[in-house]
Amino acid sequence: MSTTITVKNIPPELYERLKLGAALHHRSINSEVIALIEASVTARKRKPEDFLASARAIREKTGRYELKQEFVDRAKREGRR
């Protein structure tokens, strides 16, 4: 047997984001809310050593790319337009 929850006073911008997410995932708004609640409630905590291992693996894959200050400054300027 399912339980019903009523959510009141949802801000319009949040409701629009829920609608967009539901459309993106080909779900109803109700199914989208259930999926988001489920993901939030079942989110697992990672061990610090596992997190560090995945960060190191990503760093190894991207280590050949050098991020220079000039690139960062240009990206900031372009982002402000």
Jmol script that loads the backbone (N, CA, C; Angstrom):
load data "model"
ATOM      1  N   MET A   1       0.840  -1.178   0.000  1.00  0.00           N
ATOM      2  CA  MET A   1       0.000   0.000   0.000  1.00  0.00           C
ATOM      3  C   MET A   1       0.889   1.246   0.000  1.00  0.00           C
ATOM      4  N   SER A   2       0.605   2.160  -0.889  1.00  0.00           N
ATOM      5  CA  SER A   2       1.382   3.399  -0.999  1.00  0.00           C
ATOM      6  C   SER A   2       0.881   4.451  -0.020  1.00  0.00           C
ATOM      7  N   THR A   3       1.748   5.376   0.279  1.00  0.00           N
ATOM      8  CA  THR A   3       1.412   6.504   1.127  1.00  0.00           C
ATOM      9  C   THR A   3       1.368   7.751   0.278  1.00  0.00           C
ATOM     10  N   THR A   4       0.470   8.647   0.595  1.00  0.00           N
ATOM     11  CA  THR A   4       0.330   9.899  -0.137  1.00  0.00           C
ATOM     12  C   THR A   4       0.890  11.045   0.690  1.00  0.00           C
ATOM     13  N   ILE A   5       1.655  11.896   0.047  1.00  0.00           N
ATOM     14  CA  ILE A   5       2.204  13.097   0.682  1.00  0.00           C
ATOM     15  C   ILE A   5       1.765  14.289  -0.162  1.00  0.00           C
ATOM     16  N   THR A   6       1.316  15.321   0.502  1.00  0.00           N
ATOM     17  CA  THR A   6       0.964  16.557  -0.177  1.00  0.00           C
ATOM     18  C   THR A   6       2.029  17.598   0.153  1.00  0.00           C
ATOM     19  N   VAL A   7       2.556  18.227  -0.877  1.00  0.00           N
ATOM     20  CA  VAL A   7       3.566  19.264  -0.685  1.00  0.00           C
ATOM     21  C   VAL A   7       2.924  20.599  -1.049  1.00  0.00           C
ATOM     22  N   LYS A   8       2.950  21.522  -0.114  1.00  0.00           N
ATOM     23  CA  LYS A   8       2.312  22.819  -0.325  1.00  0.00           C
ATOM     24  C   LYS A   8       3.363  23.914  -0.463  1.00  0.00           C
ATOM     25  N   ASN A   9       2.938  24.998  -1.067  1.00  0.00           N
ATOM     26  CA  ASN A   9       3.743  26.232  -1.168  1.00  0.00           C
ATOM     27  C   ASN A   9       5.077  26.019  -1.886  1.00  0.00           C
ATOM     28  N   ILE A  10       5.056  25.256  -2.958  1.00  0.00           N
ATOM     29  CA  ILE A  10       6.262  25.072  -3.761  1.00  0.00           C
ATOM     30  C   ILE A  10       6.514  26.372  -4.529  1.00  0.00           C
ATOM     31  N   PRO A  11       7.686  26.958  -4.400  1.00  0.00           N
ATOM     32  CA  PRO A  11       7.982  28.184  -5.147  1.00  0.00           C
ATOM     33  C   PRO A  11       7.870  27.927  -6.659  1.00  0.00           C
ATOM     34  N   PRO A  12       7.346  28.888  -7.390  1.00  0.00           N
ATOM     35  CA  PRO A  12       7.144  28.700  -8.834  1.00  0.00           C
ATOM     36  C   PRO A  12       8.404  28.291  -9.584  1.00  0.00           C
ATOM     37  N   GLU A  13       9.563  28.862  -9.208  1.00  0.00           N
ATOM     38  CA  GLU A  13      10.784  28.517  -9.931  1.00  0.00           C
ATOM     39  C   GLU A  13      11.199  27.071  -9.657  1.00  0.00           C
ATOM     40  N   LEU A  14      10.953  26.582  -8.444  1.00  0.00           N
ATOM     41  CA  LEU A  14      11.252  25.189  -8.134  1.00  0.00           C
ATOM     42  C   LEU A  14      10.313  24.255  -8.901  1.00  0.00           C
ATOM     43  N   TYR A  15       9.045  24.623  -8.974  1.00  0.00           N
ATOM     44  CA  TYR A  15       8.079  23.816  -9.716  1.00  0.00           C
ATOM     45  C   TYR A  15       8.458  23.733 -11.197  1.00  0.00           C
ATOM     46  N   GLU A  16       8.927  24.847 -11.754  1.00  0.00           N
ATOM     47  CA  GLU A  16       9.353  24.844 -13.153  1.00  0.00           C
ATOM     48  C   GLU A  16      10.550  23.920 -13.359  1.00  0.00           C
ATOM     49  N   ARG A  17      11.483  23.928 -12.403  1.00  0.00           N
ATOM     50  CA  ARG A  17      12.638  23.041 -12.501  1.00  0.00           C
ATOM     51  C   ARG A  17      12.215  21.580 -12.386  1.00  0.00           C
ATOM     52  N   LEU A  18      11.229  21.306 -11.532  1.00  0.00           N
ATOM     53  CA  LEU A  18      10.701  19.944 -11.431  1.00  0.00           C
ATOM     54  C   LEU A  18      10.056  19.518 -12.748  1.00  0.00           C
ATOM     55  N   LYS A  19       9.299  20.422 -13.358  1.00  0.00           N
ATOM     56  CA  LYS A  19       8.654  20.117 -14.635  1.00  0.00           C
ATOM     57  C   LYS A  19       9.694  19.831 -15.713  1.00  0.00           C
ATOM     58  N   LEU A  20      10.743  20.645 -15.750  1.00  0.00           N
ATOM     59  CA  LEU A  20      11.805  20.435 -16.741  1.00  0.00           C
ATOM     60  C   LEU A  20      12.512  19.100 -16.525  1.00  0.00           C
ATOM     61  N   GLY A  21      12.821  18.793 -15.268  1.00  0.00           N
ATOM     62  CA  GLY A  21      13.469  17.523 -14.955  1.00  0.00           C
ATOM     63  C   GLY A  21      12.588  16.339 -15.315  1.00  0.00           C
ATOM     64  N   ALA A  22      11.295  16.460 -15.028  1.00  0.00           N
ATOM     65  CA  ALA A  22      10.356  15.385 -15.357  1.00  0.00           C
ATOM     66  C   ALA A  22      10.307  15.173 -16.869  1.00  0.00           C
ATOM     67  N   ALA A  23      10.249  16.249 -17.616  1.00  0.00           N
ATOM     68  CA  ALA A  23      10.202  16.138 -19.077  1.00  0.00           C
ATOM     69  C   ALA A  23      11.499  15.527 -19.604  1.00  0.00           C
ATOM     70  N   LEU A  24      12.615  15.941 -19.054  1.00  0.00           N
ATOM     71  CA  LEU A  24      13.909  15.420 -19.479  1.00  0.00           C
ATOM     72  C   LEU A  24      14.019  13.913 -19.255  1.00  0.00           C
ATOM     73  N   HIS A  25      13.445  13.449 -18.149  1.00  0.00           N
ATOM     74  CA  HIS A  25      13.516  12.030 -17.801  1.00  0.00           C
ATOM     75  C   HIS A  25      12.287  11.241 -18.263  1.00  0.00           C
ATOM     76  N   HIS A  26      11.414  11.902 -19.014  1.00  0.00           N
ATOM     77  CA  HIS A  26      10.192  11.269 -19.531  1.00  0.00           C
ATOM     78  C   HIS A  26       9.348  10.684 -18.393  1.00  0.00           C
ATOM     79  N   ARG A  27       9.145  11.506 -17.339  1.00  0.00           N
ATOM     80  CA  ARG A  27       8.357  11.077 -16.184  1.00  0.00           C
ATOM     81  C   ARG A  27       7.301  12.125 -15.881  1.00  0.00           C
ATOM     82  N   SER A  28       6.331  11.723 -15.109  1.00  0.00           N
ATOM     83  CA  SER A  28       5.379  12.691 -14.576  1.00  0.00           C
ATOM     84  C   SER A  28       6.082  13.478 -13.472  1.00  0.00           C
ATOM     85  N   ILE A  29       5.501  14.586 -13.074  1.00  0.00           N
ATOM     86  CA  ILE A  29       6.097  15.363 -11.985  1.00  0.00           C
ATOM     87  C   ILE A  29       6.113  14.531 -10.713  1.00  0.00           C
ATOM     88  N   ASN A  30       5.043  13.790 -10.467  1.00  0.00           N
ATOM     89  CA  ASN A  30       4.986  12.932  -9.285  1.00  0.00           C
ATOM     90  C   ASN A  30       6.129  11.908  -9.297  1.00  0.00           C
ATOM     91  N   SER A  31       6.338  11.244 -10.432  1.00  0.00           N
ATOM     92  CA  SER A  31       7.424  10.261 -10.530  1.00  0.00           C
ATOM     93  C   SER A  31       8.784  10.918 -10.375  1.00  0.00           C
ATOM     94  N   GLU A  32       8.932  12.131 -10.874  1.00  0.00           N
ATOM     95  CA  GLU A  32      10.196  12.860 -10.730  1.00  0.00           C
ATOM     96  C   GLU A  32      10.457  13.166  -9.263  1.00  0.00           C
ATOM     97  N   VAL A  33       9.437  13.607  -8.541  1.00  0.00           N
ATOM     98  CA  VAL A  33       9.600  13.912  -7.112  1.00  0.00           C
ATOM     99  C   VAL A  33       9.973  12.641  -6.351  1.00  0.00           C
ATOM    100  N   ILE A  34       9.314  11.527  -6.650  1.00  0.00           N
ATOM    101  CA  ILE A  34       9.637  10.264  -5.987  1.00  0.00           C
ATOM    102  C   ILE A  34      11.078   9.863  -6.281  1.00  0.00           C
ATOM    103  N   ALA A  35      11.518   9.994  -7.529  1.00  0.00           N
ATOM    104  CA  ALA A  35      12.891   9.640  -7.894  1.00  0.00           C
ATOM    105  C   ALA A  35      13.898  10.521  -7.150  1.00  0.00           C
ATOM    106  N   LEU A  36      13.600  11.811  -7.030  1.00  0.00           N
ATOM    107  CA  LEU A  36      14.510  12.724  -6.324  1.00  0.00           C
ATOM    108  C   LEU A  36      14.567  12.410  -4.833  1.00  0.00           C
ATOM    109  N   ILE A  37      13.420  12.113  -4.242  1.00  0.00           N
ATOM    110  CA  ILE A  37      13.401  11.750  -2.824  1.00  0.00           C
ATOM    111  C   ILE A  37      14.177  10.460  -2.611  1.00  0.00           C
ATOM    112  N   GLU A  38      13.938   9.473  -3.474  1.00  0.00           N
ATOM    113  CA  GLU A  38      14.631   8.198  -3.357  1.00  0.00           C
ATOM    114  C   GLU A  38      16.143   8.371  -3.475  1.00  0.00           C
ATOM    115  N   ALA A  39      16.581   9.168  -4.438  1.00  0.00           N
ATOM    116  CA  ALA A  39      18.020   9.410  -4.612  1.00  0.00           C
ATOM    117  C   ALA A  39      18.613  10.096  -3.390  1.00  0.00           C
ATOM    118  N   SER A  40      17.869  11.007  -2.807  1.00  0.00           N
ATOM    119  CA  SER A  40      18.351  11.734  -1.645  1.00  0.00           C
ATOM    120  C   SER A  40      18.419  10.839  -0.406  1.00  0.00           C
ATOM    121  N   VAL A  41      17.404  10.039  -0.219  1.00  0.00           N
ATOM    122  CA  VAL A  41      17.329   9.192   0.972  1.00  0.00           C
ATOM    123  C   VAL A  41      18.303   8.023   0.895  1.00  0.00           C
ATOM    124  N   THR A  42      18.533   7.521  -0.301  1.00  0.00           N
ATOM    125  CA  THR A  42      19.399   6.347  -0.444  1.00  0.00           C
ATOM    126  C   THR A  42      20.830   6.711  -0.811  1.00  0.00           C
ATOM    127  N   ALA A  43      21.148   8.005  -0.826  1.00  0.00           N
ATOM    128  CA  ALA A  43      22.516   8.407  -1.154  1.00  0.00           C
ATOM    129  C   ALA A  43      23.480   7.763  -0.161  1.00  0.00           C
ATOM    130  N   ARG A  44      24.494   7.132  -0.710  1.00  0.00           N
ATOM    131  CA  ARG A  44      25.439   6.441   0.159  1.00  0.00           C
ATOM    132  C   ARG A  44      26.643   7.338   0.435  1.00  0.00           C
ATOM    133  N   LYS A  45      27.173   7.182   1.619  1.00  0.00           N
ATOM    134  CA  LYS A  45      28.379   7.930   1.969  1.00  0.00           C
ATOM    135  C   LYS A  45      29.579   7.163   1.444  1.00  0.00           C
ATOM    136  N   ARG A  46      30.548   7.914   0.973  1.00  0.00           N
ATOM    137  CA  ARG A  46      31.769   7.302   0.450  1.00  0.00           C
ATOM    138  C   ARG A  46      32.863   7.382   1.491  1.00  0.00           C
ATOM    139  N   LYS A  47      33.653   6.367   1.522  1.00  0.00           N
ATOM    140  CA  LYS A  47      34.825   6.384   2.401  1.00  0.00           C
ATOM    141  C   LYS A  47      35.812   7.391   1.830  1.00  0.00           C
ATOM    142  N   PRO A  48      36.490   8.140   2.679  1.00  0.00           N
ATOM    143  CA  PRO A  48      37.461   9.125   2.176  1.00  0.00           C
ATOM    144  C   PRO A  48      38.507   8.506   1.252  1.00  0.00           C
ATOM    145  N   GLU A  49      38.957   7.300   1.575  1.00  0.00           N
ATOM    146  CA  GLU A  49      39.985   6.679   0.729  1.00  0.00           C
ATOM    147  C   GLU A  49      39.444   6.318  -0.656  1.00  0.00           C
ATOM    148  N   ASP A  50      38.156   5.967  -0.733  1.00  0.00           N
ATOM    149  CA  ASP A  50      37.545   5.692  -2.037  1.00  0.00           C
ATOM    150  C   ASP A  50      37.418   6.975  -2.857  1.00  0.00           C
ATOM    151  N   PHE A  51      37.016   8.063  -2.194  1.00  0.00           N
ATOM    152  CA  PHE A  51      36.895   9.357  -2.857  1.00  0.00           C
ATOM    153  C   PHE A  51      38.255   9.809  -3.390  1.00  0.00           C
ATOM    154  N   LEU A  52      39.281   9.676  -2.558  1.00  0.00           N
ATOM    155  CA  LEU A  52      40.625  10.072  -2.978  1.00  0.00           C
ATOM    156  C   LEU A  52      41.126   9.220  -4.142  1.00  0.00           C
ATOM    157  N   ALA A  53      40.813   7.928  -4.125  1.00  0.00           N
ATOM    158  CA  ALA A  53      41.240   7.053  -5.221  1.00  0.00           C
ATOM    159  C   ALA A  53      40.585   7.476  -6.531  1.00  0.00           C
ATOM    160  N   SER A  54      39.293   7.819  -6.479  1.00  0.00           N
ATOM    161  CA  SER A  54      38.626   8.254  -7.719  1.00  0.00           C
ATOM    162  C   SER A  54      39.159   9.613  -8.171  1.00  0.00           C
ATOM    163  N   ALA A  55      39.487  10.498  -7.233  1.00  0.00           N
ATOM    164  CA  ALA A  55      40.059  11.796  -7.590  1.00  0.00           C
ATOM    165  C   ALA A  55      41.428  11.613  -8.250  1.00  0.00           C
ATOM    166  N   ARG A  56      42.217  10.697  -7.720  1.00  0.00           N
ATOM    167  CA  ARG A  56      43.536  10.426  -8.319  1.00  0.00           C
ATOM    168  C   ARG A  56      43.399   9.853  -9.724  1.00  0.00           C
ATOM    169  N   ALA A  57      42.419   8.978  -9.913  1.00  0.00           N
ATOM    170  CA  ALA A  57      42.206   8.385 -11.239  1.00  0.00           C
ATOM    171  C   ALA A  57      41.812   9.458 -12.249  1.00  0.00           C
ATOM    172  N   ILE A  58      40.965  10.382 -11.836  1.00  0.00           N
ATOM    173  CA  ILE A  58      40.573  11.482 -12.725  1.00  0.00           C
ATOM    174  C   ILE A  58      41.782  12.364 -13.024  1.00  0.00           C
ATOM    175  N   ARG A  59      42.577  12.646 -12.004  1.00  0.00           N
ATOM    176  CA  ARG A  59      43.766  13.483 -12.190  1.00  0.00           C
ATOM    177  C   ARG A  59      44.732  12.839 -13.172  1.00  0.00           C
ATOM    178  N   GLU A  60      44.876  11.518 -13.110  1.00  0.00           N
ATOM    179  CA  GLU A  60      45.766  10.822 -14.043  1.00  0.00           C
ATOM    180  C   GLU A  60      45.270  10.958 -15.480  1.00  0.00           C
ATOM    181  N   LYS A  61      43.960  10.898 -15.663  1.00  0.00           N
ATOM    182  CA  LYS A  61      43.391  11.011 -17.011  1.00  0.00           C
ATOM    183  C   LYS A  61      43.539  12.418 -17.573  1.00  0.00           C
ATOM    184  N   THR A  62      43.480  13.411 -16.703  1.00  0.00           N
ATOM    185  CA  THR A  62      43.477  14.803 -17.167  1.00  0.00           C
ATOM    186  C   THR A  62      44.783  15.522 -16.871  1.00  0.00           C
ATOM    187  N   GLY A  63      45.762  14.828 -16.350  1.00  0.00           N
ATOM    188  CA  GLY A  63      47.023  15.447 -15.946  1.00  0.00           C
ATOM    189  C   GLY A  63      47.784  16.089 -17.076  1.00  0.00           C
ATOM    190  N   ARG A  64      47.535  15.654 -18.305  1.00  0.00           N
ATOM    191  CA  ARG A  64      48.287  16.230 -19.428  1.00  0.00           C
ATOM    192  C   ARG A  64      47.767  17.598 -19.842  1.00  0.00           C
ATOM    193  N   TYR A  65      46.633  18.002 -19.287  1.00  0.00           N
ATOM    194  CA  TYR A  65      46.068  19.314 -19.604  1.00  0.00           C
ATOM    195  C   TYR A  65      46.499  20.302 -18.530  1.00  0.00           C
ATOM    196  N   GLU A  66      47.135  21.358 -18.979  1.00  0.00           N
ATOM    197  CA  GLU A  66      47.610  22.359 -18.031  1.00  0.00           C
ATOM    198  C   GLU A  66      46.664  23.551 -18.035  1.00  0.00           C
ATOM    199  N   LEU A  67      46.175  23.918 -16.876  1.00  0.00           N
ATOM    200  CA  LEU A  67      45.266  25.049 -16.746  1.00  0.00           C
ATOM    201  C   LEU A  67      46.090  26.279 -16.386  1.00  0.00           C
ATOM    202  N   LYS A  68      46.159  27.212 -17.306  1.00  0.00           N
ATOM    203  CA  LYS A  68      46.981  28.399 -17.098  1.00  0.00           C
ATOM    204  C   LYS A  68      46.101  29.565 -16.662  1.00  0.00           C
ATOM    205  N   GLN A  69      46.700  30.470 -15.903  1.00  0.00           N
ATOM    206  CA  GLN A  69      45.973  31.618 -15.375  1.00  0.00           C
ATOM    207  C   GLN A  69      45.387  32.467 -16.498  1.00  0.00           C
ATOM    208  N   GLU A  70      46.081  32.573 -17.592  1.00  0.00           N
ATOM    209  CA  GLU A  70      45.599  33.351 -18.740  1.00  0.00           C
ATOM    210  C   GLU A  70      44.254  32.788 -19.240  1.00  0.00           C
ATOM    211  N   PHE A  71      44.149  31.468 -19.315  1.00  0.00           N
ATOM    212  CA  PHE A  71      42.908  30.825 -19.755  1.00  0.00           C
ATOM    213  C   PHE A  71      41.781  31.121 -18.765  1.00  0.00           C
ATOM    214  N   VAL A  72      42.065  31.027 -17.474  1.00  0.00           N
ATOM    215  CA  VAL A  72      41.061  31.282 -16.439  1.00  0.00           C
ATOM    216  C   VAL A  72      40.585  32.727 -16.520  1.00  0.00           C
ATOM    217  N   ASP A  73      41.504  33.669 -16.647  1.00  0.00           N
ATOM    218  CA  ASP A  73      41.135  35.083 -16.734  1.00  0.00           C
ATOM    219  C   ASP A  73      40.282  35.370 -17.959  1.00  0.00           C
ATOM    220  N   ARG A  74      40.640  34.786 -19.121  1.00  0.00           N
ATOM    221  CA  ARG A  74      39.855  34.979 -20.325  1.00  0.00           C
ATOM    222  C   ARG A  74      38.453  34.385 -20.168  1.00  0.00           C
ATOM    223  N   ALA A  75      38.350  33.220 -19.557  1.00  0.00           N
ATOM    224  CA  ALA A  75      37.049  32.585 -19.354  1.00  0.00           C
ATOM    225  C   ALA A  75      36.168  33.442 -18.438  1.00  0.00           C
ATOM    226  N   LYS A  76      36.776  34.030 -17.418  1.00  0.00           N
ATOM    227  CA  LYS A  76      36.029  34.924 -16.525  1.00  0.00           C
ATOM    228  C   LYS A  76      35.502  36.128 -17.268  1.00  0.00           C
ATOM    229  N   ARG A  77      36.376  36.741 -18.084  1.00  0.00           N
ATOM    230  CA  ARG A  77      35.949  37.926 -18.837  1.00  0.00           C
ATOM    231  C   ARG A  77      34.810  37.566 -19.808  1.00  0.00           C
ATOM    232  N   GLU A  78      34.941  36.459 -20.521  1.00  0.00           N
ATOM    233  CA  GLU A  78      33.931  36.067 -21.488  1.00  0.00           C
ATOM    234  C   GLU A  78      32.616  35.687 -20.806  1.00  0.00           C
ATOM    235  N   GLY A  79      32.688  35.152 -19.612  1.00  0.00           N
ATOM    236  CA  GLY A  79      31.495  34.752 -18.884  1.00  0.00           C
ATOM    237  C   GLY A  79      30.688  35.916 -18.367  1.00  0.00           C
ATOM    238  N   ARG A  80      31.284  37.086 -18.328  1.00  0.00           N
ATOM    239  CA  ARG A  80      30.599  38.277 -17.792  1.00  0.00           C
ATOM    240  C   ARG A  80      29.852  39.043 -18.862  1.00  0.00           C
ATOM    241  N   ARG A  81      29.952  38.619 -20.091  1.00  0.00           N
ATOM    242  CA  ARG A  81      29.290  39.346 -21.179  1.00  0.00           C
ATOM    243  C   ARG A  81      27.832  39.048 -21.227  1.00  0.00           C
TER     244      ARG A  81
END
end "model"
wireframe off; spacefill off
backbone 0.3
color backbone group
